[in-house]
Amino acid sequence: MDIIYGSGKVHGTIASDTITFAGFTVTDQELCVCIRMTRVDSDLFYIAVAVTGGSTSSLISHGLSGFMGLGFSSLSALETTPFWETLCNTNQLAEPLFSFYLERHINQPPMDTAPGGILTLGGTNSSLYQGSIEYMSLAGAESYWLLNVHC
C-alpha cells in the first residue's frame, strides 16, 4: 500500500494484529506495517503504525515504534475502523470520549526534549483542568476533527 499525506508518504503492507494500548485491547486490528516512510515538513510528524526499518531509523531512535491515527473510519486508507473507534463500538470505554492535555512550552528547548501531553481514553482527567467542559459538534460529517470557531 502507498499513502500520500500532507506531511509525508508511507509505503507498507497491510497486516492484522492484536493491539494493546493503555490497558485496552483490540483483536484483529488492521494496520500498515511500514516498509518506508518519508517525512516532508517536520521531525515531529511521522505516518506509521508499525515500523520495520527502511527510512524509519530516526523515528525508532526517539523511542517510538509508530503511532495510531485518531481520524474517523471514513478517512481510513485501509478502509477499516481505527483503534479508538473500535474501543467505542465495543463499549470498552467508560464514556465515548477521548481527551488530550497539551503541554505548553514557552521559551523552552525543542519539543523532542519536552514531556509532551496526555491522552485519556474513555473520558477526561479532571486533575488537568478547572471548570466545566463545553462540548461542540463537529463541523460537517465525521471525517477530520473540524470545529467552527467564532471570533
Order of alpha helices (4+ residues) and beta strands (2+ residues): beta-beta-beta-beta-alpha-alpha-beta-beta
